[in-house]
Amino acid sequence: MKHYSPIAAQQDFQQVLTVVHQLQETIMITPTDSEDEHAAVIMPKREWEALRELTFLQRPSLPKPAITAFDVDKMEWG
């Protein structure tokens, strides 16, 4: 993964897009204060879609509704 500062990424934006598009590499833009939690990532669309699908598949399933018994004789049939 290549790293750029915000200024370098702005100055070389065409190159950044070329690297992401043609070489299918991920680029990290790290702020000048080096705080990774404030970093931005540019990645190929195919990789983004794979991550979205993985996140969807790993999401916990919803609980199934409990099956309750009911008294047919007490039902109103219309």
SULCOR-V361817 format. One line per field, one symbol per residue. burial: + if it has 16 or more other ideal C-beta (glycine too) atoms within 10 Angstrom, else -. A space follows every 10 residues. Layout:
BEGIN
burial->???
END
This chain:
BEGIN
burial->---+----+- -----+--++ ----+-+-++ ---------- -+++------ ---------- ---------- --------
END
